[in-house]
Amino acid sequence: MNAKLIHLAWLLVALTISPLAKAQDVETGPANATGVGSSALEPLSSNTLDDLRMLYRQLILAENRHDTAFIRALVWKNPSALLVAKTATLAEGNWAGFWGPDIVVSHIGSLFKAGSFRIDPDFAKERVVGLTADVAQTYVPVMITVAFAGQTPVPKPFLMILEWIRTPQGWRMATDIALPIPPSPTNLVAAQRMN
């Protein structure tokens, strides 16, 4: 993935961050339920973080059952909603940003139509943190099995990073970035020796 796309994703986060936290939703304590984190102020209550964990699980279940209607309801209704994913052809750049709720859901639907598609998160390594009272982030290592764009449907490791925005209708997914994890240098050297 190119640096410009990463920069655009982080710019989206920076532009959506609310400068003021709501006083009633600020607490002192660990950054997540596992106790990992600093004692700095967490802008979201533990109940809100738990709600976001549940929302992420619901999103994964919907994706695994290919439920685009449920996914559409969770996507932020804003032209800045972003999905970073593999493109259908190399001519499109191999990986790209897909912007806007309709395009995000359409691309996710095309992943489903290609055949095998499944996400298996490592929930033991999940982190959910509040960035502000209105923006949160979910980070989860996952295995994604997909047969899109000529891929062999074999589980491959990714880091899945989602940004959530609090809206009047509830929390909505603003960004969904799946970063493929390249093979470790040791595994890559071993594979090259075998060839």
Residue pairs with C-beta under 8 A, 6 or more apart in sequence:
1 84
1 95
1 179
5 84
5 95
5 96
5 97
8 82
8 97
9 82
9 84
9 97
9 175
9 177
12 80
12 82
12 163
12 174
12 175
13 131
13 135
13 137
13 163
13 175
15 80
16 80
16 135
16 163
16 165
16 174
17 131
17 132
17 134
17 135
18 132
18 133
18 134
18 135
19 132
20 132
20 133
21 41
21 43
21 132
21 133
22 133
22 134
25 43
25 44
25 45
25 48
25 133
26 41
26 42
26 43
26 133
27 41
27 42
27 44
27 45
27 46
28 39
28 41
28 42
29 39
29 42
29 46
30 36
30 37
30 38
30 39
30 42
31 37
31 38
31 40
31 42
31 127
31 129
32 49
32 127
32 128
32 129
33 46
33 49
33 50
33 53
36 127
37 129
42 49
42 129
42 130
43 130
43 131
43 132
43 133
44 52
44 129
44 130
44 133
44 136
48 130
48 136
49 128
49 129
49 130
49 136
51 171
52 128
52 136
52 138
52 164
52 171
53 126
53 128
53 138
55 74
55 164
55 171
56 121
56 126
56 128
56 138
56 140
56 162
57 123
58 70
58 74
59 71
59 74
59 162
59 173
60 119
60 121
62 70
62 71
62 74
63 71
63 108
63 117
63 119
64 117
64 118
64 119
66 112
66 117
68 105
68 108
68 109
68 112
71 105
71 108
72 101
72 105
74 172
74 173
75 81
75 101
75 104
75 105
75 172
75 173
76 101
76 165
76 167
76 172
76 173
76 174
77 101
77 167
77 172
78 100
78 101
78 165
78 174
79 99
79 100
80 99
80 100
80 174
81 99
81 100
81 101
81 104
81 173
81 174
81 175
82 97
82 98
82 99
82 104
82 174
82 175
82 176
82 177
83 97
83 98
83 103
83 104
83 107
83 108
83 175
83 176
83 177
84 95
84 96
84 97
84 98
84 175
84 176
84 177
84 178
84 179
85 95
85 96
85 98
85 107
85 108
85 111
85 176
85 178
86 94
86 95
86 146
86 148
86 149
86 151
87 93
87 94
87 95
87 96
87 149
88 110
88 148
88 149
89 149
98 104
98 106
98 107
104 176
110 148
111 117
111 146
111 148
114 146
114 147
114 148
114 149
115 147
115 148
115 153
116 145
116 146
116 147
116 153
117 144
117 145
117 146
117 147
117 148
118 144
118 145
118 146
118 155
119 142
119 143
119 144
119 145
119 160
120 142
120 143
120 144
120 145
120 155
121 140
121 141
121 142
121 160
122 140
122 141
122 142
122 143
123 140
125 140
125 141
126 138
126 139
126 140
127 137
127 138
127 139
127 140
128 136
128 137
128 138
128 139
129 136
129 137
129 139
130 136
131 137
131 163
133 166
134 165
134 166
135 163
135 164
135 165
135 166
135 174
136 163
136 164
136 166
136 171
137 161
137 162
137 163
137 164
138 160
138 161
138 162
138 164
139 159
139 160
139 161
140 159
140 160
141 157
141 158
141 159
141 160
141 181
142 157
142 158
142 159
142 160
142 178
143 155
143 156
143 157
143 158
144 155
144 156
144 158
144 178
145 153
145 154
145 155
145 156
146 153
147 153
156 180
156 181
157 180
157 181
158 178
158 179
158 180
158 181
159 178
159 179
159 181
160 176
160 177
160 178
160 179
161 175
161 176
161 177
161 178
161 179
162 173
162 175
162 176
162 177
163 173
163 174
163 175
164 171
164 172
164 173
164 174
165 171
165 172
165 174
182 188
183 191
